[in-house]
Amino acid sequence: MKILVLNSGSSSLKYQLFNMENQEVLAKGLVERIGIEGSKIKHKTASGEKHDIEGHLANHEIALHQVLDLLVHPDFGALKSLEEINAIGHRMVHGGESFKSSVLITEEVKAEFRRLTELAPLHNPANLMGVEACEKILPQVPNVGVFDTAFHQTMKPEHFLYALPYRWYEEHKVRRYGFHGTSHKYVSQRMAELMGRSDLKIITCHVGNGASITAIRNGEVVETSMGLTPLEGLMMGTRCGNIDPAIIPFMMKKEKLTAEAMDTVMNKESGILGLL
């Protein structure tokens, strides 16, 4: 069985092709600057051979076409035909309380995912672009959504609720959701496998430009550092992580910042970058 895995960003597309019989990576790559001048694909074969392709890619559908052409390339392609692709897995960022596990993507699933866009306005629309490009180009291949938030849905209310008016949760779903769930789930399951135990109390760490930690008991999340959005928690590459919330209105008044400008500062100009 061969599975194509996609992570669609607003102007990027990461991909890997797996042979699930032996869990081998047959090809992988990154498409950068989709819809922006200077588009580029960095493609790598199973043997480590690299191929860089430059040329304007106007949207995700065109970018995916190019990726698929590379996968069946006569000289270095990993597939003889696109018919060898049995399924496509998509990294979906914010599943809210609606998605507690991976799901087969249907029109109903897409509609609910769109409804959750206000919780992740930068990520969810981009994820859907990748799904819809696949549906158009490979209509016969099933698409599966794997949600960053799903693994954390075992948290109890005393751990996911904020000390804020309860109606904010009831009416607007303001709560801790957690992210990097696929990473924390894999690491915890791999540790249990290596130790030959399932009754573990462990802390898993996802450390990159975005970073989070998660407390897991017997395979279920108890607590995690990220919250309503990926901004909460540890200091990260460009995200501030936890700060005194009073800093926000204080600095908005001091520097006459709009809410959007303050959000940009905390997400893209803070963290390690902000301290340099």
N, C-alpha and C positions, 0 to 999 in steps of 0.2 A: 504494500500500500504506500502510495506517495502522497504527501500532504504539503501544500504550499502555505506558509505562514506569513501573514502580512501585518505590519504596524504602520498605519497611515496617519501622518501628521498633516498639518495645514499646508505645508509646502514640501513634504518629504514622504518617502515610502521605503521602509525597511522590509526586506524579504529573506526567507530561507526556505529551501526545498528539502524535505526529509524523506528518506526511505525508512518507513517505520518498521520494516522487517528486521533491520539491524541498527536502527536509530542513527543512520549515517546522514550527515549533511551533504547533499549532492551539489548544492550551489547556494550562494548567499550574496547579498549586496545592499546598496543604499542608493536611492534616487534623491538628489538634492535640488532645491530651488525650483520646484514644480510651479509653473505659472509665473516665474520670475526669470529675468535675463540671466543667462549663464547656467542653465540646467545641466546636470551631470549625473551619469550612472557609474557607480563603482561596483563592478561585478567580480566575484571570485569563485572559481571552480573548486571541486572537491580536492583536486591536486594542489591547490594554492595558486594556480595561474590567475593573474589579474588582468582585467580588461576595463578600461575607462572609456566611456562614450560621452561626448559632449554634443549639445544641440538643444534648441528650445523645446521644452515639453509644456504645452499650454495647460494641461489638466491631468488629473489622476488617471483617467481612462487612457489617454495617450501614453502616459508613463508606464502603465501596466502592460499595454501592448508591447512597448519596447522591452520590458522585463521578460515577457513571455517569449519574444523573439530570441532573446539571449538564451533562455532555457532550452530552446530547440535548435540552437545554432548548429549548422552542419559540421563545424570544425571543433567547437568546444562545448556544445550543448549537453545538458544532463539528461535530456529526454529526446526520444525519437519523435514523439507526438504529444500534443497537449492533452490527448485523451488518456494519457498515463496519470494525470492528476486526478486523484480520487476524491479529495476534499480540500477546502480552503479554510484555514483558521485565522480569525481576525482578533487582534488585541483591541478590546473595547474598554475605554477608560472608566466612565462613571455609570454603573448600573443601578445606583441608588438602592432602595429597598426592594426593587422589582425583580432583580436577578441575583439569585443566591448560588447559581452554578452556571456552567457553560450551557449554551442553548443553540439549537438549530435556528438559523435566522430566517424568519418569515416576515410577511408584511406587518403582522401584529407586533412582532418583536421590534421592527424598525420604528413603528409608530410610537411605541413606548419609549424607545431609546431617544427619539427626537424630543419627546415630552421632558426628558431629563436633561436636555441641553442647557437649561439655565444653571444647572449644577456644575457643568464643565463646558462653557461656551467655546473654549479654544480647542478642546479635544474631541468631543462627541461628533460635531459636524464633520470633522476631518476623518474620523473613523468610518462614518457612513459613506463618505466619498469612495473609500476603498472597497466597501461592500458593494455599492451600486455599480462600480466599475467592473467588478468580478461578475456580478449578475448579468451585465450586458455582454461581456466578452465571452464568458464561459457559463452560459445559462443552465447547462446540464449538471454542473458541479455544485454539490451542497456547500453552503457557507455556515460556519460555526462561530459564534461570538464567545470570547473568553474575557471575562470582566476583571479589571483591576480591583474592584471593590468586593467581589463575590466572596472571597475567602474570609473576609472580615465580618461577614453577616452573622457569625455565631456570637458576637459580642452581646453582652446583656445590657439592658437600659442604664444600669448604674455606671456602665463604662462608656456607652456611646452618647448619652445625653449631656448637654452643656448646662451649666448653672445659669440659665437664661429663662425668660418667660416660657412656660411649657407650651403655650399656644403657638410659639414660633416653630416648635417641632410639629405640632398638629397641623398647622396651616401651611407651613413653608418647608417642612422636612429638614430643619436646621438641626444637625446632629453630626457626630463623628462617623465617617464612613471608612476611612483608611484606604490606602492605595498600595501599589507594588504587590498586590495579592498573589499574582502568579509566581513571583520570585519567592515570597515568604512561604507559600505552600510547597513549592518544590524543595526548598532548603530544609524545611521541617520534615517532609516525607523522606528525603534522602538521609537525613540524620537518623530517623527512626529505623530506616532500612539498615544502615551501617551498624547501628547499635543493637539491632535485633529486638527492639522494644517499641511498643506503641504508647506506653504509659509515661510519657516524658513531659517534664516542665522545662521549656527551653525559650531562649530569646534569639530571634533571628534578626540579622542585620542586612539591609539592602543599602549598599554604600556606593554612590556614584555622584553625578552632578545633582541628581535628586536622591535624598537619603531618608530612610525610615527604619524603625525598629519595631518588633512585634513580640508580645508575650503569648506563648502558645502552650496550652495544657491538653494533653491527650489528643493532639491533632486539631484542636479547636482554638481559635483566637480568643484571648481574654481581653487584651488591650493592645492598641497600636498608636504610634506617635502622630501620624497624619490625621487630619480631621475632616471637616466639611469639604475642604480642598486640599491639594498637596502642599499648600503653603505652611501648614502647621507642623510643629515638631522640631527636628534637628536643624541646625544651621546647614545650608546646602551651598551648592556652587554659586547660585545667584539669588536664592530664596532666603529670607531672613529667619524662617522658623519661628519658634516662640519668642515673643517680645511682650513687654508691658502694653496692653491694648490702648492705654491712655496716650502712648506715643503717637498713635495715628491721628486723632483730632488735634493734638498739640502741634505736630509738624505740618498738618494741612493748613492750620491757621498761620504758622510762622512763615511758610513758603508759598502760601496761597495756592495749594494743590487741589485739584478736583479729585473725586473718588477714583476715577479712572487713572489719573496720574499717580496717585498714592499706591494703587494696586500694582502699577508698572514698577514703581520703585521697589516695593517689597518682593516682587516676583523675579525681576530681571536686573536690578541694580544693587542688590543687597548680598547677604551671605558672605562667602569668601571673597567674591569680587568686590563687594562694598568695603571690605576691610583692607584691601590692597592699597 
